[in-house]
Amino acid sequence: MTSWYEQHVFNPLMDRALRRPRVEELRRALLSRARGEVVEVGIGTGLNLPHYPAQLRRLRAVQREEQFDPRVFARAGGRELELVRGDAQDLPLASSSIDTLVCTFVLCSVDDPRRALAEFARVLRPDGVLLLAEHVRSPRRFEQAAQRALTPLHRHWACGCRLDRDLARSLAAAGFASRRPAAAAQPVLPFPASELLAGAFGLGRDRLA
Ligand SMILES: C[S@@+](CC[C@H](N)C(=O)[O-])C[C@H]1O[C@@H](n2cnc3c(N)ncnc32)[C@H](O)[C@@H]1O
């Protein structure tokens, strides 16, 4: 269940932070690659919705909370969007059924991101694509130490968000490889969430275009 704090304090702040122009640019570039059967995991306030191409076979959003944020309905505009309750770590989706899986700024707050990525690998078709944008652990020692030190407090106020996750390693462990160079490596958020991992990922190099 969404707490009062999450609904009235954290979500409005997050919504504002995640719609700054650089993040919007990143969303536009990333989501232009969505095709076919599309599932977005952790839709939040629906900030990706205006950026999807018009011609998709089907668009679904999975959210772990019982209630979807009202902004989702406004941002869907007139487009058909199916809302499904579920957890990224245990997706209520058939294996090898999805062409495009979208996950933006979600894995920082998932309890076990490796389990979520294994689920993404399970539900994607062999030629499917994961469109991902996440803030991750900095490769720079000093920044990494600061992220590690800040995470316990940050997690507390930011509804479980961790600043120090090594998601590149988790992606590789789940069998994902970058389809092309990352869509954007430029920071789109300020420190301590400035290190970005973003792009289109497929399952295994051999099957990539
Ligand atoms: C920071 S918000 C990002 C929202 C949106 N993806 C965006 O790019 O603006 C994180 C979202 O991840 C969702 N989330 C966190 N853990 C999840 C989980 N285990 N399964 C599904 N959604 C989850 C939260 O409910 C929240 O909506």
The ligand as an SDF file (V2000), in Angstrom:
LIG
                    3D

 27 29  0  0  0  0  0  0  0  0999 V2000
   11.5640    6.6480   -8.8590 C   0  0  0  0  0  0  0  0  0  0  0  0
   10.0850    5.9330   -9.4000 S   0  0  0  0  0  0  0  0  0  0  0  0
   10.3070    5.9350  -11.1700 C   0  0  0  0  0  0  0  0  0  0  0  0
    8.9970    5.9520  -11.9050 C   0  0  0  0  0  0  0  0  0  0  0  0
    9.1040    5.8560  -13.4400 C   0  0  0  0  0  0  0  0  0  0  0  0
    9.6240    4.5850  -13.8630 N   0  0  0  0  0  0  0  0  0  0  0  0
    9.8750    7.0000  -14.0480 C   0  0  0  0  0  0  0  0  0  0  0  0
   10.8000    6.7570  -14.8410 O   0  0  0  0  0  0  0  0  0  0  0  0
    9.5260    8.1490  -13.7730 O   0  0  0  0  0  0  0  0  0  0  0  0
   10.2940    4.2430   -8.9660 C   0  0  0  0  0  0  0  0  0  0  0  0
    9.0840    3.3810   -9.2530 C   0  0  0  0  0  0  0  0  0  0  0  0
    9.4630    2.0010   -9.1250 O   0  0  0  0  0  0  0  0  0  0  0  0
    8.3890    1.2960   -8.5260 C   0  0  0  0  0  0  0  0  0  0  0  0
    8.9140    0.0790   -7.9200 N   0  0  0  0  0  0  0  0  0  0  0  0
    9.8300   -0.0200   -6.9390 C   0  0  0  0  0  0  0  0  0  0  0  0
   10.0490   -1.3020   -6.6170 N   0  0  0  0  0  0  0  0  0  0  0  0
    9.2440   -2.0510   -7.4300 C   0  0  0  0  0  0  0  0  0  0  0  0
    9.0140   -3.4400   -7.5860 C   0  0  0  0  0  0  0  0  0  0  0  0
    9.6550   -4.3360   -6.8190 N   0  0  0  0  0  0  0  0  0  0  0  0
    8.1510   -3.8400   -8.5390 N   0  0  0  0  0  0  0  0  0  0  0  0
    7.5050   -2.9390   -9.3240 C   0  0  0  0  0  0  0  0  0  0  0  0
    7.6680   -1.5960   -9.2080 N   0  0  0  0  0  0  0  0  0  0  0  0
    8.5240   -1.1600   -8.2810 C   0  0  0  0  0  0  0  0  0  0  0  0
    7.8430    2.2830   -7.5080 C   0  0  0  0  0  0  0  0  0  0  0  0
    6.5330    1.9460   -7.1550 O   0  0  0  0  0  0  0  0  0  0  0  0
    7.9320    3.6000   -8.2890 C   0  0  0  0  0  0  0  0  0  0  0  0
    6.7600    3.8040   -9.0200 O   0  0  0  0  0  0  0  0  0  0  0  0
  1  2  1  0
  2  3  1  0
  2 10  1  0
  3  4  1  0
  4  5  1  0
  5  6  1  0
  5  7  1  0
  7  8  2  0
  7  9  1  0
 10 11  1  0
 11 12  1  0
 11 26  1  0
 12 13  1  0
 13 14  1  0
 13 24  1  0
 14 15  1  0
 14 23  1  0
 15 16  2  0
 16 17  1  0
 17 18  1  0
 17 23  2  0
 18 19  1  0
 18 20  2  0
 20 21  1  0
 21 22  2  0
 22 23  1  0
 24 25  1  0
 24 26  1  0
 26 27  1  0
M  CHG  2   2   1   9  -1
M  END
$$$$
